[in-house]
Amino acid sequence: MIRTTMRAVQLMGHGGLDQLVYRDDVPIPQPAATEVLIEVSACGMNNTDVWVRQGAYGSETDPDSVSTWRRGRSTLSFPRIQGTDTVGRVVDVGRRVPDSRIGERVMVDFSLYNRDDDSLADIDYIGHGRDGGYAEYITVPADNAHWVETELDDAELATFCCAYLTGEHMLDRARVHAGERVLVTGAAGGVGSGIIQLCRARGAIPYAVSSPGKEQVLQQLGAEAVILRECEDLVEAVAEATGGQVIDVVADLVAGPLFNDLLRILRPEGRYTTAGAIAGPVVSLDLRTLYLKHLELHGSSQGTRAAFKRLVSYIEQGLIKPVLAGTFRLSDFHRAQQVFMSKDFVGKLVVVPDAHWERVGAPHEHR
């Protein structure tokens, strides 16, 4: 490498957008023995970026306290480069990685598993425990850099990783199988729109809960029907949409005031799985609904190595497709995050380093 510094967006601390600083003097990282150096061409945006910036994860005793994703065991230090959904090309390798990997176009598995088995109890992620992809270069463990055989462009490929891996693990946790009906809340977001397609990939039947104006897109993605979140009676609206058929699984990304209605909607012995709570993390639970209906509640975050490999297989087979709502230059990161927080889109937003804008970003620019 001739250059020694790069452009990147650094998170300087918890707080507002002013804590995100675009710099051109950040040292280019060097790969350790088992790592690769990737020149980043695209990186998808996620809710976790915003919540970590805001310190919005609370604690088990104080839901309003400032805390990051791992709560009391935080591996976050400042400044930190966020960004999980990284796509790019390998330009250098550590001494224990074959030189043949140089030149590969890769999608990064953002999970830092920290153990050899399938337990996610100690999991961390790239963009939190170490620097992520809102930069021109990133180093990652070589095993986390996956070549994907696809004709999708870099911005499209950057829509999958975090959202679809999260969605696939939610379905794994709830043991969703062919023929089951799944109610998906927050269906227009990155995870929700991914779950709709992931349900279809395993033969399940997804029903979407979303806001007005997004019905057609969600049905095109595979939703059997779309129920408006603002409807007067969610339980009745879902029953009407399914023709009275039961809901086997709720995949919830919203929570808040909807929570009890979602449990009411589930059939006896149904399963509830969640990986987010954009309408409010603190909910009121009537335990009688839980135990009298023999319900299962599953918390879920990120996913396993096997789930990621399955995701790559889905991409290569064309069973899932990108839902790219727009791209932004890395130098325009504040505007990108403002648009992201507005939620006035379906799917994913992607950030592209300025040097790659004409090749990757311009055709997908958000307007």
C-alpha positions, 0 to 999 in steps of 0.5 A: 500500500502506498497510502498510509491514511484513509477517509472514514467516519468515526464515532467520537462518543455517545450522542447526536449526529455531531458525534459522527466525524468524517476524517481524511487522516485515519490510518489505514489498518494493517492485517494481522496474521490471520486477517485480510485488508479489504478496500471497501466499496459499499457498506449497509446501514442498520438500526444498531448503528444509531442505537449504539451512537445514542447509547440506547440499550439501557441496562437490566435494572435501568432501561433509560441508562446510557449503554451500548450493545453489550451493556455492562460488558461493552467492547466499544471504545472511541473513536470507533468506525461503525458499519457492519454490512461491508462489501469490497475487494481483498487488497492485502493479507496477513502472513498466514493467509494465502496470497491467492485471496488478493483480488477476491470480491467479498461480503463480510460476515460481521459477527465476532463469534469469540468461541468455536461452538454455535453459542452466541452468548459471547458474540460481538460484531465488526463496527462495535468490538473493532472498526467497521466499514464506514471507511475506505479500508477495513481489516477482518478475520480472513474467515469472515470474508466470504466470496459470493458467486453472484452478478449483483453489484456491490451496493446490492450485495451490501444490503444482505448481511446484518439484516438477513442474517438477523432475520434468518436466525430469528426464524431458526430460533422459532423453528419456522418450517414449510407451511407455517404462517409468520406475522412480520412486524416492521416489515418495510425495514431491512430485517423485516423485508428480509424475513419476508423473503427468507420465509418464502425461501424455507416454504413458510407463508409471511404476513406483513405489518407495516405503514400505509404506502408500502403494501405493493412493494411488500407483496412483490417481495412475497408477503401474502397480505399486508396489515396496516399497523395503524388499523383499529383492531390488529387482532381482527385485521390479521384474522381477516387477512389470513381468512381465519387461519392461525398464525404459528410464529410472530417475528417482531421488530416493533414491540411497544404497544403492539406486544400484547396484541401479537401474543393474542394473535399467536395460536396456542403453542405458538412462538414469538421471536424478536430482534428489535423494539423500534416502538418501545423496548419496555412492554406490558406482559400479561403472563396469563396469556403466555402460560395459558396458551403455552407460548414460547418467547425467543430473543435473537441477535445476529446469527450463527456461522451456519446461518450465514453460509445458508444466506450466501447459498440463498443469494447464489441461488437467487432465492432472495433479492436485494431491496436497495432503497438508495445509496449515499456518499461516505462524505454525506454520512450525516444526511444518510443517517438522517434519511435512515432515521426517517424510515420513509423507505422500504429495504436498505440504505447503503453508504459508498466511499466517494472514490467508488461513487461513480461505479457503485453508488450513482445508479442507486442514489436516493432522491 
